[in-house]
Amino acid sequence: MALRYLTTTVINSRLSHYKAPLLNPNPKPHHLFASYFSTSFLITKTPKKHRKKHKKKPSPRTNPVQHDSNLIPHFEAVLRRDVAVRFVTKSKDYLSKQPEHVLLLDDAGKLHRELGFPRGRKVLRSVLRHPLLFQTYRHHDGKIWFGFTDFMETLIQEEREIMDSMESDRVTIVRKLLMMSAKKRIPLSKLYHCRSLFGIPEDFRDRVSKYPNYFRIEVEDDGRRVLELVNWDPLLAVSALEREFMVDEDKVKKAFKFPVKHGKSLDLEVEDERKLNLLNTLPLVSPYSDGCKFDLWTLEAEKYRVGVLHEFLSLTLEKRASIHHIVEFKEEFSLTKHTYQMLLKQPRTFYLAGTEMNWVVFLRDAYGDDGMLINKDPQVIFNEKLYRYADMHEMELGSDIVNK
């Protein structure tokens, strides 16, 4: 009460000297009350945690291919692993082509796409995450460089030896790809871009000259080098699906489904409808037949395209491929823009993971119930070992070698 009385007295004494005409009999000049009353406690903006969240518009870039109820965790986990080791795989390939296997750190910071680290991040952060594989050092000029550790150099040499030992198998893969292609020819640049998918060595373009009975290189008018097939081998023109048919006919019959369109008036029983669809499914069209001769939207053409993708995946190291790999060979394999929808219609054989814009297709039968590849190529075994070392710290190396 005393404070209120004192405040009122001070205000009245000041008002007595205020000479301006007063329209309000009880004026309250703002400059007099500013120091006594504050509005800072008022909430003029809704706190972020209380704001209404707006749902993002659906986008093929973010929409998952599979509904939550259809997800297969071990396939989705493979994609997450790919993201985690992207820096290791891309940097390994890039540094392997550099003199002395080293790169100036300042230059590396501008190569986020080539080295596989996130845009806007410092490359040093990714380098330090893998101390067994990469290291930094200061040159006599005072600049910092990064490259492979001695241990990583031994792994690189081991991989070269695997590539050399598997050269014959890789040549067979390329021959089969050429035999499937529309004109029995594929640009060397496309094979090079997808080399890791098939385990093809970096210098495959130079090794081609060792096999004149299989390959011939032609240079087109625009300077593009194209690999052509020299001799057709009927023994190679047998797909993995055809070999499987000889072993387990029922399994292959259930692999694909090409339903017959019919009116509801037929009122077919489930078993009768299955038999009708089976007649439509078989016989399958060999992926080594000439795909150009089929009318684009016929059943035979779709069977051919499904067979081509099945054989294509069976030739890959991990029996899977991304949309980017598949699009690379779109012309050679007579594929259409509806490949995504076509694969979705065959869930018994193919599993699509990722998003609608960046999906990966898996060959389901190539994986066990535990999510592991049934048959592992030596290159796949090496890659898995590399990924394991990528997550290790130096003090763990000794125990890992003992347990191998």
N, C-alpha and C positions, 0 to 999 in steps of 0.2 A: 504493500500500500504506500509506503514511504517513497519507493522508487517511482511508482506511477504518479504520485503527487509532484515529485521533483521534476519529472519529465514534462508534465502538463504546465508547470510554472515556467519552465525554460521556453517552451513553445509559445506560450501566451506573451512572454516578454519580447520575444522576437517578432511576433505578429504585430505588436504595438508599434514597431518601427517600419512595418511594411506599408508603403505609400501607394502601391498600385490599386486601382479600383477593383473591388471584390464583387464578383457576380454571385458567388456562393457565400452565404453568411457564415458558413463554417469551412473556410478553405483549408486544404491540406496540401501545401506545396510539396512536390516530390523530393526536392532537394533537402527538405527538412527531415523526411521520414526514411530516406534511403539508408542512413546509417543505423537505423533502429530496427528495420524489418527487411528480411532477406527471403527471396523466393528460390534460393538454390536447392532447397529440400524438395521442391516440386519435381515430379517425374514428367518431363516433357516429351520423352521418347521411350517407346516400349523396349524393354530389355531384349537382347537377342534371343535369350532362352525362352521368352514368352511369345516371340513373334510366330505367326502362323507360317508353317513351312509349305512352300509351294512345290508341288510335285513336278519333277522334270518331265518335259515332253518325251514321249517314246522316241527312240532313235536307234537305227540299225547299228550304230557305233557302240551302244551300251546294252541293247536288248540281248539277253542270253539266247542261245539257240534252243536250249532245252528248258522245259518247265522243271521246277524244283522237284516234282514227283518223278521225273524221268532221269534225273542226274545220276551218272555213274562216277562216284568220287575218285576212283584211281585214274580215270582218264582226265578229269579236271585237274588233278594233282600234277599230272605231267606238264600241263600248260603253266602252272604256277612255278614249277621247277625250271622250265625254260626261261621264264622271266628272271628268276634268281641267278641263273648262270650265264645270262646274256653277255655280260661284260667279259667273263672268262673265255667264252667261245669266240666272240668277235675279236677280242684283243689278241688271242692266240693266233688266229688266222692273219690278222693285220701285222702284228709284230714279226711273224715268221717270214714275211716278205720284205722286211726292212734290213738294211745293212747292219750287221752285228746284233740284230734283234733288239735294237734300242730305239727310243723315240724321245725327242725333247719334250719335257713336260708341258711347256708353254704351247707347243704345237698340238700336243695330245688334247689339251683343253678345248680345242676347236673342232675335234673329231668325234663328237658325241654319237653320231650315227655309225661311223666306222668302228668305233670301239665299244659301243653298246652301253654307255652310261647315260643316265637321264639328262635331258636338256636342262640347262641352268644349274646343274650340280658341278662341283669341282671333281675333276678326274682323279685327283689324289685320294679322295675319299674312297673311291672304288678300288684303287690300287692297294691301299692299306688294309682292305677287308680280306685280301688273299695273300698273306705273307709268305706262304710256301711257294707260290707261283710267280709273284711279281715283286720287284724291289725298285727302290729309287736310290740314286747316288749323285753326288755333285762332281761335275767334271772340272778339269783344271782351269777352264775358262770361267768358273763360278756358276754356271748354269746347271739346273737339275734335270736329270734324265731318268726315264724309267724303262725297265726291260724285264727279261726273264731271270729268275733265280737259277742257280746251278742245277737244282733239283728239277725245275721245269725244263731245262735244256735236255735232261736225260729222258723226260717224258716225251718231248718233241722228237727225239731220236727213236724212241720206242714206237711212236706213231708212224714214223717214216718206214720202219721195218714192217709194220702191219700193212701199210699201203703197198709195199713191194710184194709181200707174200700173197696179197689178195688181188693182185693185178689181173690175173686170169679171170676171176669171178667178175670183176668190174667191167672187163671187156665184154663178157657175156651179157651183162646188164645193158650196156650201151647198144649192143647188137639187137637185143630184144626190143629196146625202145625204138630203134630205127625201123625194125620190122613192123611195129605197130603204127608208125607214123604214116600219114596219108600218102606222101610222095617218097617214102623211104629215105628221108633226109631231114636233119635237124640242125639249126645254126649252132655252131660251137659255143657261142656266147650263152645260149640257153642252158646247155649242159654245164657250163662253167658256173653259172649263177646258182644252179641246183646241185652242185657237186657234193655238198655235205649230206644231201638227202639220200644219195646212193653210195656214199663212201668213195666217190671218184677223187683221185689225188689232184692236188693243185696244178701239177704239170702235165695233166692228161693230154692237153693239146699238143705237147711235144712228144708224148709217147705214142700217139696215133700212128706215126710214121713206121713204127715197128710192126704194124699189122696191115700190110698192103692187100692181103687176101680178104680182109674184113671191111676196111674203111678206105674212103677216098675223100680228100678235101678239095672242094671247089670254091673259088672266089667269085662272088657275084659282082655285078656292075657297080654296086654301091660300096664295094670293098668288104662286104660281110663274108666271113668264112663259114662254109656250110659243110657238115659232115654227112657223107652219103654212104649208103650200104652198097657193098660190092657184090656179095653173094648171099642168096637166100638159103637159110638152113631149115629144112622142114622139121628137124629134130628139136629146134628151138621154138618152133611155132606151135607150142603146146602150152596152154595157160595153166596157172596154178589151180584154177577152178576145174579144168578138165582132168587134171591129175587127181584131184580130190574126188571127182565123180567116179573114177575107177575104183577108189578105195571105199567110199561111203556115199552111195547113190542117194539115199534118203536125205542125208545131210545137205547135199547140194540142192535137192528139190525144194527144201525148206528155206534155202538161203535168200531167195528173191521172191517177190510177189508182184505180178502184173495182173491185177483184177480185170475181169471181163465186165464191160458195161452192159447192164441189162435192166429191163423194166421191173418194177415191183410185181407186176402181174404174173411173172414166172413163179413167184412164191417158192423159191428153192430152199431145200433143207441145207443146214450148215455143211454137211458132208458133200452134198451134191455141188454146192457152190465152190467148195475147196477143189473138187475134181475138175470143175470147169475152169477155175483159175489156173490149175496145174497144166492143163492143156494149153493155156495161153502163155505159160511161163517157159515150157520146154518146147522145142530144143532151144538152148542158149546160142547166142551168136558169138563166134570166136573173135577175140580182140585183134587177132592177126589177119582177119579178113579186111577187105577194102571198104572202109567206112564211108567213102565218098559216094558209093553206088546206092546207098539207102536214101529214100526220101526222108526229109528232115524230121517230120513229125509222125512217122510210122512206128509201129510196135517194134519192128526189127531194128530200127535206128536207135530206139531207146535201150533195147537189150544190148546192142553193140556198145553204146556209151557206158552203160553200167558195167559191162564186161571189161572195157578198156580201163576204167578207173579201178576196178578190182585188181586187175593185173598190174597196173601202175603202182598201186599201194603195195602189192606183194613183192615188188622189186626194190622197194625202199628199205633202208636199214631198220627203221623202227615201225614199219607197217603203218605209217601215217603220213599225212601231208597237209600243208596249209592251203588256203585258197590261192595264195600267191604262187605256190609251186604249181598248182593245177592250171591256173590262168596262163602260166608261162608256156604250156603246151596246148593251149586251146585250139590253135589252128592245126597243129600236127595230128591231134586226136579227134578232130571234128566235133568238138564240144560246143554246147550252146550256153546262152546266158542263164538258162534254167537249171544248170547243174546242181545248184544248191537245193532247189525243190525236188529234183530227181533223187538225190541222195537221201533226203528226209523221208521219202516214200519207201525206203529199204532199211528200216531200223534193225532188222535181224542180222544184217551183214555189216552195215556202216553205223558208226556213232559220231555225231557231230558235236564238237565242244567249242567253247568260246562264245563270241558274239556273232550276230547276223552279218556284220561287215568284216569280221576278222575271225573266221572259223577254221577249225582243223578237223579233218575226217580221219577216223581210226578204222582199221580193219579188225573187227571185233574178235573173229576166230583166232587171230594171231596172238591174243592175250589170254592168260589163264584167269581163273576166278580171283586170284590175288592181285591182278593188275600187272603182272610181270609178263614180258615177252616169253613165249614158249621156246622159240629158237633165237638165240642171240648171236649176232655177227661179232667177230673179234673186235671190230671197230666200236660196236655198242658197248662191249665189256670195257674197252679202254676209256670211252667217254664217261661211263659210270664211275670208274676209278678217278678220273680227273675231277668230276663233280665232288666226289668225297674229299679229295685233297683241297679243293677250293674252300671248303668250310672248316678246314683244320687250322690250328695254330702250330707254331713250330715245335712246341714241347710235346705235341701229340704224335709227331711223325714217327718217333722210335717205336712206340707201342703199336702203331698201325702196321709197320713193316713186320714186326714180330708176329702179329696175328694174321698176316696174309697167308 
